[in-house]
Amino acid sequence: MGPAVRRTPAAERGVVSRTLRVDWPACKARGLCAELLPEVVTLDEWGYPIVDREVSDEILGHARDAVRMCPRLALRLVDR
């Protein structure tokens, strides 16, 4: 077995990308996330969210609001 490789977390490297994750069993297709964060979320034909891209620093506050305001608590903001 070779030497262990220590991976430096993205935050320590100064590179953080954020995305929204949907808890599909919890989501009931209310669509509030798309209203609050149309820059990132669109809805499919049944009203379920499609996360189109990462969350930029400029809209991070809006993304946090969308997570907090989801009536089913089906959104998470994840650092990658």
DSSP file (Angstrom, degrees, kcal/mol; ACC not computed):
  #  RESIDUE AA STRUCTURE BP1 BP2  ACC     N-H-->O    O-->H-N    N-H-->O    O-->H-N    TCO  KAPPA ALPHA  PHI   PSI    X-CA   Y-CA   Z-CA
    1    1 A M              0   0    0      0, 0.0     3,-0.1     0, 0.0     0, 0.0   0.000 360.0 360.0 360.0 135.4    0.0    0.0    0.0
    2    2 A G        -     0   0    0      1,-0.2     3,-0.1     3,-0.0     2,-0.0  -0.099 360.0 -65.4 -77.1 177.7    1.4    3.4   -0.9
    3    3 A P        -     0   0    0      0, 0.0    -1,-0.2     0, 0.0     2,-0.2  -0.315  59.1-100.2 -65.7 148.4    1.7    6.5    1.3
    4    4 A A        -     0   0    0     -3,-0.1     2,-0.6     1,-0.1     0, 0.0  -0.462  32.5-141.1 -69.3 138.0   -1.5    8.1    2.6
    5    5 A V        -     0   0    0     -2,-0.2     2,-0.6    -3,-0.1    -1,-0.1  -0.902   8.0-148.7-103.9 123.1   -2.5   11.2    0.6
    6    6 A R        -     0   0    0     -2,-0.6     2,-0.5     2,-0.0    -2,-0.0  -0.817  10.8-148.7 -92.6 122.1   -4.0   14.0    2.7
    7    7 A R        -     0   0    0     -2,-0.6     3,-0.0     1,-0.0    -2,-0.0  -0.783  10.9-134.3 -91.6 128.9   -6.5   16.0    0.8
    8    8 A T        -     0   0    0     -2,-0.5     5,-0.1     1,-0.1    -1,-0.0  -0.695  29.3-111.3 -80.9 127.3   -6.7   19.6    1.7
    9    9 A P    >>  -     0   0    0      0, 0.0     4,-1.3     0, 0.0     3,-0.7  -0.228  23.6-117.5 -57.4 148.4  -10.4   20.8    2.1
   10   10 A A  H 3>>S+     0   0    0      1,-0.3     5,-2.3     2,-0.2     4,-0.5   0.856 113.6  58.5 -56.4 -38.1  -11.6   23.1   -0.5
   11   11 A A  H >45S+     0   0    0      1,-0.2     3,-0.8     2,-0.2    -1,-0.3   0.873 103.9  51.6 -63.0 -36.4  -12.2   25.9    2.0
   12   12 A E  H <45S+     0   0    0     -3,-0.7    -1,-0.2     1,-0.2    -2,-0.2   0.815 108.7  51.1 -69.7 -29.0   -8.5   25.8    3.1
   13   13 A R  H 3<5S-     0   0    0     -4,-1.3    -1,-0.2    -3,-0.2    -2,-0.2   0.523 117.2-115.4 -83.0  -5.4   -7.5   26.1   -0.6
   14   14 A G  T <<5S+     0   0    0     -3,-0.8     2,-0.6    -4,-0.5    -3,-0.2   0.595  82.1 116.5  81.9  10.6   -9.7   29.1   -0.9
   15   15 A V      < +     0   0    0     -5,-2.3     2,-0.4    -6,-0.2    -2,-0.2  -0.941  33.2 161.9-117.0 111.6  -12.0   27.3   -3.4
   16   16 A V        -     0   0    0     -2,-0.6     2,-0.4    -5,-0.1    63,-0.0  -0.988  13.3-175.7-131.0 124.9  -15.5   26.7   -2.3
   17   17 A S        -     0   0    0     -2,-0.4    63,-3.6    39,-0.0     2,-0.4  -0.952  12.1-157.1-115.3 143.3  -18.4   25.9   -4.6
   18   18 A R  E     +AB  55  79A   0     37,-0.6    37,-2.9    -2,-0.4     2,-0.3  -0.907  12.7 175.7-120.8 145.8  -21.9   25.6   -3.2
   19   19 A T  E     - B   0  78A   0     59,-2.2    59,-3.1    -2,-0.4     2,-0.4  -0.965  29.8-114.4-141.6 159.9  -24.8   23.8   -4.6
   20   20 A L  E     - B   0  77A   0     33,-0.3     2,-0.4    -2,-0.3    57,-0.2  -0.788  26.0-158.7 -92.8 139.2  -28.4   23.1   -3.4
   21   21 A R  E     - B   0  76A   0     55,-2.7    55,-1.9    -2,-0.4     2,-0.5  -0.949   7.6-143.6-116.3 140.7  -29.3   19.5   -2.7
   22   22 A V  E     - B   0  75A   0     -2,-0.4     2,-1.2    53,-0.2    53,-0.2  -0.891   8.0-142.5-107.1 130.3  -32.9   18.4   -2.7
   23   23 A D    >>  -     0   0    0     51,-3.1     4,-2.0    -2,-0.5     3,-0.7  -0.774  22.2-164.5 -86.2  94.7  -34.3   15.8   -0.3
   24   24 A W  T 34 S+     0   0    0     -2,-1.2    -1,-0.2     1,-0.3    50,-0.0   0.854  81.1  51.8 -58.5 -42.7  -36.6   14.1   -2.9
   25   25 A P  T 34 S+     0   0    0      0, 0.0    -1,-0.3     0, 0.0    -2,-0.1   0.858 115.0  44.4 -62.9 -30.7  -38.8   12.1   -0.4
   26   26 A A  T <4 S+     0   0    0     -3,-0.7    -2,-0.2    48,-0.1    48,-0.1   0.807  93.5  95.0 -80.9 -30.0  -39.4   15.3    1.6
   27   27 A C     <  -     0   0    0     -4,-2.0    21,-0.1    47,-0.2    -5,-0.0  -0.392  45.7-179.0 -68.5 134.2  -40.1   17.6   -1.5
   28   28 A K        -     0   0    0     -2,-0.1    -1,-0.1    19,-0.1    20,-0.1   0.071  50.2-107.0-121.0  22.2  -43.7   18.0   -2.4
   29   29 A A        +     0   0    0      1,-0.1    19,-0.1    20,-0.0    -2,-0.1   0.883  64.7 150.1  59.6  45.7  -43.2   20.2   -5.4
   30   30 A R        -     0   0    0      1,-0.0    -1,-0.1    19,-0.0    18,-0.1   0.844  45.6-142.7 -75.2 -34.0  -44.5   23.5   -3.9
   31   31 A G     >  +     0   0    0     16,-0.2     4,-1.4    11,-0.1     3,-0.4   0.463  61.4 125.8  88.8   1.8  -42.1   25.5   -6.1
   32   32 A L  H  >  +     0   0    0      1,-0.2     4,-2.4     2,-0.2     5,-0.2   0.865  69.5  60.3 -61.6 -35.2  -41.2   28.2   -3.5
   33   33 A C  H  > S+     0   0    0      1,-0.2     4,-2.1     2,-0.2    -1,-0.2   0.879 104.1  49.4 -61.0 -38.1  -37.5   27.5   -4.1
   34   34 A A  H  4 S+     0   0    0     -3,-0.4    -1,-0.2     2,-0.2    -2,-0.2   0.831 111.3  49.6 -71.3 -31.4  -37.8   28.5   -7.7
   35   35 A E  H  < S+     0   0    0     -4,-1.4    -2,-0.2     1,-0.2    -1,-0.2   0.888 117.2  40.3 -71.1 -38.8  -39.6   31.7   -6.8
   36   36 A L  H  < S+     0   0    0     -4,-2.4    -2,-0.2     1,-0.2    -1,-0.2   0.759 131.3  24.2 -80.8 -26.1  -37.0   32.6   -4.2
   37   37 A L    >X  +     0   0    0     -4,-2.1     4,-2.6    -5,-0.2     3,-1.7  -0.427  63.3 154.8-140.6  60.8  -33.9   31.5   -6.3
   38   38 A P  T 34 S+     0   0    0      0, 0.0    -1,-0.1     0, 0.0    -4,-0.1   0.683  70.2  70.7 -66.9 -15.9  -34.8   31.6  -10.0
   39   39 A E  T 34 S+     0   0    0      1,-0.1     3,-0.1    -3,-0.1    -5,-0.1   0.748 118.8  16.3 -68.3 -22.2  -31.1   32.1  -10.8
   40   40 A V  T <4 S+     0   0    0     -3,-1.7    12,-3.6     1,-0.2    13,-0.6   0.674 119.2  60.8-121.1 -32.0  -30.4   28.5   -9.7
   41   41 A V  E  <  +C   51   0B   0     -4,-2.6     2,-0.3    -8,-0.2    10,-0.2  -0.888  47.8 169.5-114.9 130.0  -33.7   26.6   -9.6
   42   42 A T  E     -C   50   0B   0      8,-2.4     8,-3.4    -2,-0.5     2,-0.4  -0.793  31.3-117.0-119.9 171.9  -36.2   25.8  -12.3
   43   43 A L  E     -C   49   0B   0     -2,-0.3     2,-0.0     6,-0.2     5,-0.0  -0.880  17.0-134.1-113.5 143.7  -39.2   23.5  -12.1
   44   44 A D    >   -     0   0    0      4,-2.9     3,-1.9    -2,-0.4     6,-0.1  -0.193  46.9 -81.8 -80.6-176.4  -39.8   20.4  -14.1
   45   45 A E  T 3  S+     0   0    0      1,-0.3    -1,-0.1     2,-0.1    -2,-0.0   0.678 132.5  48.3 -64.6 -16.9  -43.2   19.6  -15.7
   46   46 A W  T 3  S-     0   0    0      2,-0.1    -1,-0.3     0, 0.0    -3,-0.0   0.401 122.4-102.5-101.6   0.5  -44.5   18.3  -12.3
   47   47 A G  S <  S+     0   0    0     -3,-1.9   -16,-0.2     1,-0.3    -2,-0.1   0.504  75.0 138.9  93.1   5.5  -43.3   21.2  -10.3
   48   48 A Y        -     0   0    0      1,-0.1    -4,-2.9   -18,-0.1    -1,-0.3  -0.592  57.8-100.6 -83.9 147.2  -40.2   19.6   -8.8
   49   49 A P  E     -C   43   0B   0      0, 0.0     2,-0.5     0, 0.0    -6,-0.2  -0.375  27.2-163.5 -72.9 141.3  -37.0   21.6   -8.5
   50   50 A I  E     -C   42   0B   0     -8,-3.4    -8,-2.4    -2,-0.1     2,-0.8  -0.992  16.2-142.2-118.6 119.7  -34.1   21.3  -11.0
   51   51 A V  E     -C   41   0B   0     -2,-0.5   -10,-0.2   -10,-0.2     3,-0.1  -0.747  19.4-175.3 -85.4 111.2  -30.9   22.8   -9.7
   52   52 A D        -     0   0    0    -12,-3.6     2,-0.3    -2,-0.8    -1,-0.2   0.771  56.3 -13.8 -82.6 -29.0  -29.4   24.3  -12.8
   53   53 A R  S    S-     0   0    0    -13,-0.6   -33,-0.3     3,-0.0    -1,-0.1  -0.945  80.9 -65.2-161.5 178.7  -26.0   25.6  -11.5
   54   54 A E        -     0   0    0     -2,-0.3     2,-0.6   -35,-0.1   -35,-0.2  -0.257  52.3-103.7 -72.8 162.8  -23.9   26.3   -8.4
   55   55 A V  B     -A   18   0A   0    -37,-2.9   -37,-0.6     3,-0.0    -1,-0.1  -0.799  36.7-147.3 -90.4 118.3  -24.7   29.0   -5.9
   56   56 A S    >   -     0   0    0     -2,-0.6     3,-0.9     1,-0.1     4,-0.4  -0.386  25.3-109.4 -81.3 163.3  -22.5   32.1   -6.4
   57   57 A D  G >  S+     0   0    0      1,-0.2     3,-0.9     2,-0.2     4,-0.4   0.831 115.8  63.9 -59.7 -32.5  -21.4   34.3   -3.6
   58   58 A E  G 3  S+     0   0    0      1,-0.2    -1,-0.2     2,-0.1     3,-0.2   0.808 113.5  30.8 -64.7 -30.1  -23.6   37.1   -4.9
   59   59 A I  G <> S+     0   0    0     -3,-0.9     4,-2.3     1,-0.1    -1,-0.2   0.219  85.1 109.7-113.6  14.3  -26.8   35.1   -4.3
   60   60 A L  H <> S+     0   0    0     -3,-0.9     4,-2.4    -4,-0.4     5,-0.2   0.893  78.9  52.7 -58.0 -42.0  -25.6   33.0   -1.3
   61   61 A G  H  > S+     0   0    0     -4,-0.4     4,-1.9     1,-0.2    -1,-0.2   0.895 109.5  48.7 -61.6 -40.0  -27.9   35.0    1.1
   62   62 A H  H  > S+     0   0    0      2,-0.2     4,-2.3     1,-0.2    -1,-0.2   0.874 109.6  52.8 -67.1 -36.9  -30.9   34.2   -1.2
   63   63 A A  H  X S+     0   0    0     -4,-2.3     4,-2.2     2,-0.2    -2,-0.2   0.910 108.3  49.9 -64.8 -41.7  -30.0   30.6   -1.3
   64   64 A R  H  X S+     0   0    0     -4,-2.4     4,-2.4     1,-0.2    -1,-0.2   0.887 109.8  51.7 -64.0 -38.0  -29.9   30.4    2.5
   65   65 A D  H  X S+     0   0    0     -4,-1.9     4,-2.6     2,-0.2    -2,-0.2   0.919 108.5  50.9 -62.3 -43.5  -33.3   32.1    2.6
   66   66 A A  H  X S+     0   0    0     -4,-2.3     4,-1.0     2,-0.2    -2,-0.2   0.904 111.2  48.2 -62.0 -41.7  -34.7   29.5    0.2
   67   67 A V  H >< S+     0   0    0     -4,-2.2     3,-0.5     1,-0.2     8,-0.3   0.941 115.6  44.5 -62.1 -47.2  -33.3   26.6    2.4
   68   68 A R  H 3< S+     0   0    0     -4,-2.4    -2,-0.2     1,-0.2    -1,-0.2   0.843 116.2  46.1 -66.5 -35.0  -34.8   28.2    5.5
   69   69 A M  H 3< S+     0   0    0     -4,-2.6    -1,-0.2    -5,-0.2    -2,-0.2   0.518  75.6 122.8 -92.1  -5.5  -38.1   29.0    3.9
   70   70 A C    X<  -     0   0    0     -4,-1.0     3,-1.3    -3,-0.5     5,-0.1  -0.398  58.7-144.2 -57.8 122.1  -38.8   25.6    2.2
   71   71 A P  T 3  S+     0   0    0      0, 0.0    -1,-0.2     0, 0.0    -3,-0.0   0.734  99.9  39.1 -65.0 -20.7  -42.1   24.5    3.6
   72   72 A R  T 3  S-     0   0    0      0, 0.0    -2,-0.1     0, 0.0    -3,-0.0   0.372 104.9-125.4-106.0   2.2  -40.9   20.9    3.6
   73   73 A L    <   +     0   0    0     -3,-1.3   -46,-0.1     1,-0.1   -47,-0.1   0.898  64.7 141.2  52.0  44.0  -37.3   21.5    4.7
   74   74 A A        +     0   0    0    -48,-0.1   -51,-3.1   -52,-0.1     2,-0.4   0.327  40.5  82.6 -99.7   5.6  -36.3   19.7    1.6
   75   75 A L  E     -B   22   0A   0     -8,-0.3     2,-0.4   -53,-0.2   -53,-0.2  -0.877  49.5-177.9-115.1 146.0  -33.3   21.8    0.6
   76   76 A R  E     -B   21   0A   0    -55,-1.9   -55,-2.7    -2,-0.4     2,-0.6  -0.993  22.6-137.3-135.1 144.4  -29.7   21.9    1.8
   77   77 A L  E     -B   20   0A   0     -2,-0.4     2,-0.4   -57,-0.2   -57,-0.2  -0.913  29.1-168.3-100.4 122.3  -26.8   24.1    0.9
   78   78 A V  E     -B   19   0A   0    -59,-3.1   -59,-2.2    -2,-0.6     2,-0.4  -0.939  16.8-141.7-120.9 129.7  -23.7   22.0    0.4
   79   79 A D  E      B   18   0A   0     -2,-0.4   -61,-0.2   -61,-0.2   -63,-0.0  -0.704 360.0 360.0 -82.5 137.2  -20.1   23.2    0.1
   80   80 A R              0   0    0    -63,-3.6   -62,-0.2    -2,-0.4    -1,-0.1   0.371 360.0 360.0-121.8 360.0  -18.1   21.1   -2.4
